[in-house]
Amino acid sequence: GGVWGDHAMNAHPQLTIDQTTEIVAYILGLAHQTKRASLPLAGTLNLKEHKPDDLTSRYVLSATYTDGGGALEPLTNSAVLILRPARVQVEESEKFRNASLNWDRNKLETVHHKSFFMVKDIDLHNIKTINAFLAATDKDARIEVHTDSPEGDIICTINYQATGAWDEYKEFGGQVKPTAGKHDLYFVFRKEEKPNNNLGAIDWVEFVR
């Protein structure tokens, strides 16, 4: 149950139309390449095509492998990995509850006690801090970051203070408990003491090594 918002849940809502178009154009373009340089089966890639201050671009890694065959025809398999930036805009969240997503200002607004949003498949390896850029008119509260469900393990708590106005945004952060692997992260707003509605609005979260 609960209110999940009124926008359609696409397979990859974190991608804009421009980003999706670029990915599709890249994949279709592969069909017109007659010869491509191959990479070894194991190794590293230096991801250096983005600008130093670019916090929104994504890398798309495509891998295809064909075995040597045998009694059967050679088998081919492929996979595509999309690497998102360290800063995640909240409007790109896959789920949210008991809050309003303002598409004009690209903010999650009107959050209350137990409101949450979810960001999918975050690799927490070496992540030390999670920062949140938010505004709160007149109430102090906190954001608990849970793994895999709104009631999952808490790996980070971001305490924040009122910023004085609904559009006065400031950055707050919290330390992350060492956590292995990829997880869906649920950012749950908490303030047990009443009044505990209208706890603020949030623009983005950032994962810091």
N, C-alpha and C positions, 0 to 999 in steps of 0.2 A: 504494500500500500504506500500511500504518500504521494505528494505532488512532485512529479519529475520534470515539470516544465512543459512548454507547449511547442517546442521545436522538434523536428524529425530527428531521430537518432540514426545518422548515417554510419556506414561502416568505418569511416575515418573522418569524423567531424573536425579533427584538428587541422585538416588540410583545407586551404582556401581554394577557390575555383582556379586561380592562377597557378597555384602550386600543383594541383591535380592535373591541369592541362600540361604543365611542364613535364610531369612524370610520364603521362601518356605519350607525349611527343617523343620523349627519350626512348621509351620502350618500342614504339613504332619505328623509330629511326634505326633501331638495331637490325631490322630486317633488310635495310639497304646497305649495310656495311658488308663488304666482301671479305675483309681481313681485319682482325682485331688482335691487338697484342694480348697475350695470355699472361696471367699471373701464376706463381707457383701455388701448389696445394696448401702450403702453410707459409705464413709470413705476416708482415704488417703493412698498413697503408698510412701514409701521412696525409691527413685531411687538412689541406691548407688553401683550398679554393675560396673560402669565405674571407670577408674583410674582418680585421681585428675587432671592430665594434659592432659586427653583425650579430644580433641576438635573435633573429627570426628565421633564418634560412635553414634548410634541411639537406642532409646528404641522402642520396638513394644509392644503395649498393646492390648490384645484381650479380649473382653467381650461378654459373651453369657447369655441370660436370657430366662427362660421358665416359662410361667405363670401357674396358677393352673388349667387351663381349666374350663370347665363349661358345657354349652349345646354342645359346640364343643370340639374337641380334643385340648389339650394344644398347645399353639403357642410358637415358639422359634424364637428369633431374635439375631443377633450378629453384632459386629462392631470391626474394627481394627483401632487403632490410632498409627501413627508413629510420634515420637517426634524427631525433628532434633536438632543438636547442636546449641549453641549460635553463633558460627562462621560458616558462610556459604561460601563455595568456589564459586566464581563467575561462574565457568564452570558448576555448578549445576543449574544455573538460567533457568527458564522455557521459557523466551523470551529474545531476544536482537535485537537491530536495529542499523544499520549504524556503525557496529564494527566487529572485527574479533576475533573469538574464537580460541585460539592457544591450541590445545589438547596436544601438546608435552610439553609445559610449564605450562599448566593448568591456563592460564591467558586470560582475555578479553583485546584485544589490538586494536590499531588504532582507538581510540574513538575520536569523533569530537563533535562540538557544536550540542546539541539535540540528541546525541546518548543515548541509554538507555539499561538497562537490568532489568528484573523483577524477583522477588523472591515471591513465592506464599504462601498464608495462614500463615502469620506471626502474632503471638499473641503479641500485643504491651503492654499488661498489665504490668505495673511497669517498662517498658523499659525507661531508662533515657538518654542513649547516643547510637549513632550508629558510629562505627569506620570503616574506610576503609584503606586497605593496598594497596598502589598504587605507581606508578612511573610516573614522568613527566619530560621530558628532559629539556624544556626551557619555559614552559608556566604555569602561575597560572590560576586556574579555580575553579569551584565549582561543587558539586553534590547536586541536589535537590532530596529529597525523597518524592515522591507523593503516595497517597493512591488510589488504584483501577484503575488508568489510568495514562498515562503520563501527563495529564492535571488536575489530581485530586488535592485535598488539599495537601499543602506542610507541612509535619510534622517535617522535619529536613533539615538543609543545612550544608553540609560539605565543607568548604573552604580549598583549598589546594594550596601549593606553589610548584614550579618546584624543583625537587629533583636533577637535574643535569645530569641524564643519564636515558635511557629507561629501564635499569635494576637495577636502584638504588631505592629500595622500602622503603617507610616510612609510618608511621601510622598517619592518620588525623581523627579527630572526630567532631561531632556536637551534640548539645542537641536536644532531642526529645520533641515535644509538646505532652502533655498527650493525649493519644488516646485509646479508648476502642475497644475491639473486635479484630477479625482476619481480616487482609487485605492483598491483593496483593500489594507489594511495588515496585514502579517503580523508579529506580535510574537514574536520567536524568543529563547528563553532560551539563554544561552551561558556555559559554563565548561569550558574545555578541560582544565584540570588536575583529575585525580581526587583525592578522591572528588567526583563531579559529578552525583550524583542527589539527589533531595529538595531542590531549590534554593529552595523556598518556596511561597507561595500569593499570589494577586493578586485584589483586589476590583474596582478600576476603573482606567480610564485617562482622562485629561482633555486636551483640545486647547486650548491657550492662545494667544490672539492677542498 
